[in-house]
Amino acid sequence: METGTFWVATVAYALATLLVTGGIVFERQRLADIGHALALTGFGAHSLSIIFRFVSTGRLPYVQDYETALAGTWLIMTAYVLLVWRYPALKVTGIVVFPFALLALGYGLTQPSEAGPVVPALKSIWLVIHVLFAWFTYAAYTTCAALAVIELMKTGRRGLREGSLLARTPEVPALQDLTMRLVGFGFIVNTAMIASGAIWAFELWGSYWRWDPVETWSLLTWVAYGLYLHARVTLGWRGRRLAWIAVLALFGVMMSFWGVQFAPTSYHLFKSLGESTVEPGGRF
């Protein structure tokens, strides 16, 4: 059941990506609407996958690459659904959100998905808190990057046709304000993520910080979005250069979550769920 709903979600997000992109490029509202409907269908199947996983394991999905992709992507899509519920014209943000969801789930498909016993190192409430805040951070930053992309597309076109998909979205100042709010939220939960992770690390290794690749990229991401807030609030920046910061800073999030897989070693890598020692080879 879980595998089936996972595949339904993946295919739905893939088709939604194509349709929303086509709707924007060819200015066809109907395509965007169908893409949104497919995304909602995928989100429903995705939610069922989470439920099935919880029933089969009796715990939150937080200790495997597959589970990280499953739960983290679900929160990204939740943020999208809430955003569109509040601002229906922002269905076009799917041009950024859907590909991220699709790629994350695609990565999850390449990882072992069998549920197994959780090693003692992972049985910590601080780890659960750390991962939960990480998911919220990823969702907030992905959503604000999507809004920034829409802003860049609107300001990069001269004379938007009245009634086009981009013209129907909120005015640029409203997009900037919404992006600012999401960056602020993401920055706060990002701070909580780093702090809770440090406490868990101290419990496990007796050290709050080791300049691990994930820790380093998390800190760089925190600094990048801190720069966004500083530029907006203190320096009074507006416009495209600020939007580009919101977009490019997402690279740090991608490196923190997925780039670590290419690191030669990391304390955020664990060999398997069934072993009691912590060794490089598989990520929580």
N, C-alpha and C positions, 0 to 999 in steps of 0.2 A: 504493500500500500504506500509506504513512504517513498519508495523508488519511483512508483508511478506518478505520484503527485509532484515529486521533484522534477521529473521530466516534463510534465505538463507546464509547470511554472517556467522552466528553461525555454521551452519552445514558444510559449506565449510571450515572454519577454523579448525573444529574438524577433518574432513577427511584429510586436509592438514597436521595436526599434526601427524597423524598416518602414512601417506605416507612418509613424510620427515624423521621421526624417523626410519621407516623401511628401507628407502634408505641408511641411515648412518649405521645402524646395519648390514644389509645384503650386503652393498656396491653395491647398485643398483641405478645407475644414473637415470634410467627411472622412478623409484618410486619418487625420489626427484623432477624430472621435472614435473610429474603429480601433485604432492603436491603443487609445486609452481604455476602451472596453476590454481589449485583450489583456492589457496590463492588469486590470482589475481581476480578470479571470485567473491570470497567473498568480496574482497575490492571494486569491482564495485558495488555490492549490498549494501555494507556498506555506500558507498558514496551517493547512492540514498536515504538511510535512513536519512542521514544528511540533504539532500535537502528537503525531505518530511517534516522533523521536522521543518526546517526553514520556509517553506511555511505555515505550519499549525499554527506556533506561531508568525511569523514575527520577530524573534530574534534569536541570536545565542543560541545553546543548552548548557546552563551553570548553570542551577539552580536546577537540580534534580540529584539524584544518577543515575537514568536511563540515563539522558543526559550526565552526567560526564563519564559514561562508554561508551556511544555511541561516543562522540567526542574524549575523551582521547585515546580510543583504535584505532580510525581512524588515529590519528596522529602517533601512534606506527607503524601501518601498513604502513603509508606513508613513515616513516623513513626506514622501511624494503624494500619497493619497490624502493626507491631511492638508497639504498645501493646495492641492487642486480642489478639495472640498471647500476651502476658504476662498480661493481665487480660481474659478473654473477656466479662465483664459490661460492659466499657466500649465495647461496640459503639454505645452511645447517644451517644458523643462525635461520631458521624457527623452529628448534628444541627447541629454547628458546622463540622466538617471538610469534609463533602461540599459544602455551599453555597459555601465558599471555593474549593474545587477547581473546582467548576462555573463560578463567576464568572471565575476566572483563565483557565480554558481558553476560556470564551466571549470574554474579551478577546483572547486569542491568535488566535481565529478572525477577528477584525476587522482584524488586522495582516498585512502582507505575509509570506508564508511561504516564498517562493522562496529557495533557498540561493544565495549569491553569494560572491565573493571577499572576504576580510577585509582591511580597510584597515590600513595599517601601525600606526596609533594603537591598534588593538585587538590587535595581535600582541605581547602582553606576558604573561609568566608571572604577573606581579603582578595583572593584570586577571583571569586565570583563577582565581587564589587568592581574589581579592576577591569575585568572583561566586559561587564555591563556598561561601565562608563566608556570603554573603548568603542563599543557598538554605537552608543549615542553620539560620540565624537565623530565617528565615521559618517553617520547619517546626517548630522548637522553640516559638516564641511562639504559633503557631496552635494547637498541641497543648495547651499549658498554658492558653490561653484556653478551649479546649473543656472541659478538666477543671474550670476555674473556673466555667463555666456549669453543669456538672452539679452542682457543689457548691451553687451558688446555687439551683438547682431543688430539690435535696434539702432544703436548710435553709429554703426558702420554702414548703414544703408541710408541713402538720401531719398527723401520723398517716399516713405512707406505707403503703399497703396491702401486707401481707406477700406477697412473691413478685412484686411489680410490677417493671418494668424498672429504675426508679431505686433501689428498695430492694435490688436484687441487686448494685448497684455497691459498690465498697469503701466502708468507713465514711469519714465526713468527715475525720477526722485523717489517714487514709491518702491521701485525695485531696489534701489540703493538702500533705502531704510530697512526693507525686509532682509536684505543681505547682511546689513550691519547687525540686526537683531540675532540672526542665526549664527554669525561669527562670534558674537558675544556669548551666546549660549554654548556654542562649541568650545570656546576658549575656557569657559568655566568647567565644563565636564572633562575637557582635556587635562586641566590642572588636577582635577580629582582623580582622573585615570592614572596620571604619573605618580601622584602621592600614594594612592592605594597600592599601586604596583611596587613602589619602593618599600612599603610596609610588608607586603607579601615576600619580597625578595629578602628582606632582613630576617623574616621568620625562616626562610628556606636556606639562605646562604650566609646569614650573619652580616650582610652588607646591604646598605640602602641603594647603592649605585655602583655599577661596574663598567660604565661606558660600553655596554653591550650594543650591537648594531641597532636593535629595536629601541633601546633606551635613547641612543644618540639621535635616531631619526624622529622619535617622539618629541625630544627636546627641540630639535630643529623646526618641527612642525609647529610646536607651541610658540616658538620665537617668531615664525613667519606670520602666524595669525595675530600675535601680539603686535607685530609691526603694522598689520592692517588696522587694528584698533587705534594704535598710536597715530598713524597717518590720518585716520578719519577724525578722531576726537581732538587730538592736540594740534596737528598740522593743518587740519581743515581740508584734506584732500577730498576730491570728488572726481567722478568721471572714469574714463577708460583705464587710466593707470592704476586706480584703486581696484577696479574690476579685475584687471590682470593679476594683481596680487592674490585675490580670492581664488582665481583659477589655478595659477601656478603653484600656490601653496598646497594644493591637493596632492601634488607629487610626493610631498613628505608623508602624507597619510598612506599613499600607495606603497611607498617604500617600507613604512612601519609594519603594514599588514602583510604585504606580499613579497616585497623585495628581500626580506630577511631569508627567504627560502634559498636564495642564491649566495648567502653568506657562508664562508667556510666553516664557521662555528658561531654559536650563539647560545646564551643561557635560556633563550626563549625556544630552543629546540629540544624535543624529548624523543627518545628512541621509540618507545611504544607505551601504550596505556597499561600493559600488563606487567611491566617491570617496576621494581621498587627504587631503582637508581635513576638519577637524572643524567642523561647523556645526550650528545648531539645526535640529531637524525630525524626527529619528527616534532612538529610544533603544537603547542596547546591551542 
